[in-house]
Amino acid sequence: MPSQLLKNQSTVSITQQRQSPRIRIQVPVFLRGTDALGTGFIELTKTLNISSTGACIASSHLLQLEQVIQITIPTPSPSSDMVPHETPPISARVLRQESAGELKLFGLEFLRPLS
């Protein structure tokens, strides 16, 4: 039986919502946003899986459903000022959450699919 997700007061099958295949890979990311208490934060965390339309990330912060956050991927220190230290920000909406011990897992939908 497919996993279920509660959204807008109704249960929707996750398999019906997938727009692109997921790749199980851990990628370090900077997560920027505001937690449920209104405190801004920047956290170095990782993806658990990723696709062109979203990702699953781990975080120690409490985020709210439908909240928009920013993620960037750190890059090696450049040898010149012409190369950025991280990728341009990717905006994403929190669609689901679950706990895994002290960590929280969040399903994100990118506001614009990756190309």
Phi and psi restraints in degrees (value plus and minus 20) as a CYANA .aco file:
   2 PRO   PHI     -86.1   -46.1
   2 PRO   PSI     133.3   173.3
   3 SER   PHI     -80.8   -40.8
   3 SER   PSI     133.3   173.3
   4 GLN   PHI    -135.5   -95.5
   4 GLN   PSI     134.1   174.1
   5 LEU   PHI    -158.6  -118.6
   5 LEU   PSI     115.4   155.4
   6 LEU   PHI    -116.2   -76.2
   6 LEU   PSI     100.0   140.0
   7 LYS   PHI    -164.6  -124.6
   7 LYS   PSI     109.2   149.2
   8 ASN   PHI      32.5    72.5
   8 ASN   PSI      24.7    64.7
   9 GLN   PHI      45.6    85.6
   9 GLN   PSI      -0.3    39.7
  10 SER   PHI    -160.0  -120.0
  10 SER   PSI     133.9   173.9
  11 THR   PHI    -113.2   -73.2
  11 THR   PSI     108.9   148.9
  12 VAL   PHI    -147.7  -107.7
  12 VAL   PSI     116.5   156.5
  13 SER   PHI     -89.7   -49.7
  13 SER   PSI     109.6   149.6
  14 ILE   PHI     -83.5   -43.5
  14 ILE   PSI     -55.9   -15.9
  15 THR   PHI     -83.4   -43.4
  15 THR   PSI     -46.6    -6.6
  16 GLN   PHI     -96.7   -56.7
  16 GLN   PSI     -40.8    -0.8
  17 GLN   PHI    -111.1   -71.1
  17 GLN   PSI     -38.6     1.4
  18 ARG   PHI     -83.1   -43.1
  18 ARG   PSI     103.0   143.0
  19 GLN   PHI    -120.5   -80.5
  19 GLN   PSI     -38.3     1.7
  20 SER   PHI    -172.3  -132.3
  20 SER   PSI     135.2   175.2
  21 PRO   PHI     -87.8   -47.8
  21 PRO   PSI     126.1   166.1
  22 ARG   PHI    -110.1   -70.1
  22 ARG   PSI     128.2   168.2
  23 ILE   PHI    -135.9   -95.9
  23 ILE   PSI     103.3   143.3
  24 ARG   PHI     -98.8   -58.8
  24 ARG   PSI      82.4   122.4
  25 ILE   PHI    -171.9  -131.9
  25 ILE   PSI     120.7   160.7
  26 GLN   PHI    -116.8   -76.8
  26 GLN   PSI      95.9   135.9
  27 VAL   PHI    -139.7   -99.7
  27 VAL   PSI     107.3   147.3
  28 PRO   PHI     -87.1   -47.1
  28 PRO   PSI     117.7   157.7
  29 VAL   PHI    -161.0  -121.0
  29 VAL   PSI     129.5   169.5
  30 PHE   PHI    -110.3   -70.3
  30 PHE   PSI     106.9   146.9
  31 LEU   PHI    -125.6   -85.6
  31 LEU   PSI     104.1   144.1
  32 ARG   PHI    -142.0  -102.0
  32 ARG   PSI     116.7   156.7
  33 GLY   PHI     158.0   198.0
  33 GLY   PSI    -181.7  -141.7
  34 THR   PHI    -145.3  -105.3
  34 THR   PSI     109.9   149.9
  35 ASP   PHI     -97.1   -57.1
  35 ASP   PSI     159.8   199.8
  36 ALA   PHI     -83.6   -43.6
  36 ALA   PSI     -38.7     1.3
  37 LEU   PHI    -111.8   -71.8
  37 LEU   PSI     -20.1    19.9
  38 GLY   PHI      69.9   109.9
  38 GLY   PSI     -10.3    29.7
  39 THR   PHI    -113.0   -73.0
  39 THR   PSI     106.4   146.4
  40 GLY   PHI     -91.6   -51.6
  40 GLY   PSI     129.3   169.3
  41 PHE   PHI    -171.9  -131.9
  41 PHE   PSI     139.4   179.4
  42 ILE   PHI    -150.8  -110.8
  42 ILE   PSI     107.7   147.7
  43 GLU   PHI    -153.8  -113.8
  43 GLU   PSI     114.4   154.4
  44 LEU   PHI    -107.1   -67.1
  44 LEU   PSI      98.7   138.7
  45 THR   PHI    -159.8  -119.8
  45 THR   PSI    -177.6  -137.6
  46 LYS   PHI    -168.3  -128.3
  46 LYS   PSI     138.2   178.2
  47 THR   PHI    -104.0   -64.0
  47 THR   PSI     134.0   174.0
  48 LEU   PHI    -123.0   -83.0
  48 LEU   PSI     -52.2   -12.2
  49 ASN   PHI    -174.4  -134.4
  49 ASN   PSI     142.4   182.4
  50 ILE   PHI    -171.5  -131.5
  50 ILE   PSI     131.1   171.1
  51 SER   PHI    -162.0  -122.0
  51 SER   PSI    -197.8  -157.8
  52 SER   PHI     -91.8   -51.8
  52 SER   PSI     -36.1     3.9
  53 THR   PHI    -133.3   -93.3
  53 THR   PSI     -22.7    17.3
  54 GLY   PHI     158.6   198.6
  54 GLY   PSI    -195.2  -155.2
  55 ALA   PHI    -177.2  -137.2
  55 ALA   PSI     141.2   181.2
  56 CYS   PHI    -131.4   -91.4
  56 CYS   PSI     107.2   147.2
  57 ILE   PHI    -145.4  -105.4
  57 ILE   PSI     138.0   178.0
  58 ALA   PHI    -122.0   -82.0
  58 ALA   PSI     124.9   164.9
  59 SER   PHI    -172.9  -132.9
  59 SER   PSI     131.1   171.1
  60 SER   PHI    -112.1   -72.1
  60 SER   PSI     -25.4    14.6
  61 HIS   PHI    -113.7   -73.7
  61 HIS   PSI     132.6   172.6
  62 LEU   PHI    -113.5   -73.5
  62 LEU   PSI      97.0   137.0
  63 LEU   PHI    -127.9   -87.9
  63 LEU   PSI     141.8   181.8
  64 GLN   PHI    -125.6   -85.6
  64 GLN   PSI     128.3   168.3
  65 LEU   PHI     -79.7   -39.7
  65 LEU   PSI     122.3   162.3
  66 GLU   PHI      53.9    93.9
  66 GLU   PSI     -22.5    17.5
  67 GLN   PHI     -88.3   -48.3
  67 GLN   PSI     123.5   163.5
  68 VAL   PHI    -120.4   -80.4
  68 VAL   PSI     109.4   149.4
  69 ILE   PHI    -145.3  -105.3
  69 ILE   PSI     153.4   193.4
  70 GLN   PHI    -141.8  -101.8
  70 GLN   PSI     117.4   157.4
  71 ILE   PHI    -145.5  -105.5
  71 ILE   PSI     125.7   165.7
  72 THR   PHI    -155.0  -115.0
  72 THR   PSI     134.8   174.8
  73 ILE   PHI    -124.9   -84.9
  73 ILE   PSI     101.6   141.6
  74 PRO   PHI     -86.3   -46.3
  74 PRO   PSI     129.5   169.5
  75 THR   PHI    -142.9  -102.9
  75 THR   PSI     139.8   179.8
  76 PRO   PHI     -78.5   -38.5
  76 PRO   PSI     134.3   174.3
  77 SER   PHI     -78.6   -38.6
  77 SER   PSI     109.4   149.4
  78 PRO   PHI     -96.4   -56.4
  78 PRO   PSI     135.7   175.7
  79 SER   PHI    -105.8   -65.8
  79 SER   PSI     -28.3    11.7
  80 SER   PHI    -161.8  -121.8
  80 SER   PSI     148.0   188.0
  81 ASP   PHI     -98.1   -58.1
  81 ASP   PSI     -22.2    17.8
  82 MET   PHI    -100.2   -60.2
  82 MET   PSI     -37.7     2.3
  83 VAL   PHI    -124.7   -84.7
  83 VAL   PSI     108.0   148.0
  84 PRO   PHI     -91.9   -51.9
  84 PRO   PSI     136.6   176.6
  85 HIS   PHI    -102.2   -62.2
  85 HIS   PSI     -29.1    10.9
  86 GLU   PHI    -177.4  -137.4
  86 GLU   PSI     145.0   185.0
  87 THR   PHI     -92.9   -52.9
  87 THR   PSI     143.6   183.6
  88 PRO   PHI     -79.6   -39.6
  88 PRO   PSI     130.2   170.2
  89 PRO   PHI     -82.4   -42.4
  89 PRO   PSI     123.5   163.5
  90 ILE   PHI    -131.6   -91.6
  90 ILE   PSI      98.8   138.8
  91 SER   PHI    -104.2   -64.2
  91 SER   PSI     117.4   157.4
  92 ALA   PHI    -163.8  -123.8
  92 ALA   PSI     131.6   171.6
  93 ARG   PHI    -126.0   -86.0
  93 ARG   PSI     116.6   156.6
  94 VAL   PHI     -97.4   -57.4
  94 VAL   PSI      98.6   138.6
  95 LEU   PHI    -124.1   -84.1
  95 LEU   PSI     -49.3    -9.3
  96 ARG   PHI    -172.8  -132.8
  96 ARG   PSI     142.9   182.9
  97 GLN   PHI    -170.0  -130.0
  97 GLN   PSI     130.8   170.8
  98 GLU   PHI    -174.4  -134.4
  98 GLU   PSI     140.0   180.0
  99 SER   PHI    -120.2   -80.2
  99 SER   PSI     125.7   165.7
 100 ALA   PHI    -156.6  -116.6
 100 ALA   PSI      62.1   102.1
 101 GLY   PHI      50.9    90.9
 101 GLY   PSI    -149.3  -109.3
 102 GLU   PHI    -102.3   -62.3
 102 GLU   PSI     -37.1     2.9
 103 LEU   PHI    -105.9   -65.9
 103 LEU   PSI     130.9   170.9
 104 LYS   PHI    -132.4   -92.4
 104 LYS   PSI     119.7   159.7
 105 LEU   PHI    -127.6   -87.6
 105 LEU   PSI     116.7   156.7
 106 PHE   PHI    -147.9  -107.9
 106 PHE   PSI     111.5   151.5
 107 GLY   PHI    -110.2   -70.2
 107 GLY   PSI     102.3   142.3
 108 LEU   PHI    -133.2   -93.2
 108 LEU   PSI     125.1   165.1
 109 GLU   PHI    -134.7   -94.7
 109 GLU   PSI     102.7   142.7
 110 PHE   PHI     -87.9   -47.9
 110 PHE   PSI     118.0   158.0
 111 LEU   PHI     -87.1   -47.1
 111 LEU   PSI     -50.5   -10.5
 112 ARG   PHI    -148.8  -108.8
 112 ARG   PSI     105.8   145.8
 113 PRO   PHI     -77.6   -37.6
 113 PRO   PSI     127.6   167.6
 114 LEU   PHI     -92.3   -52.3
 114 LEU   PSI     126.5   166.5
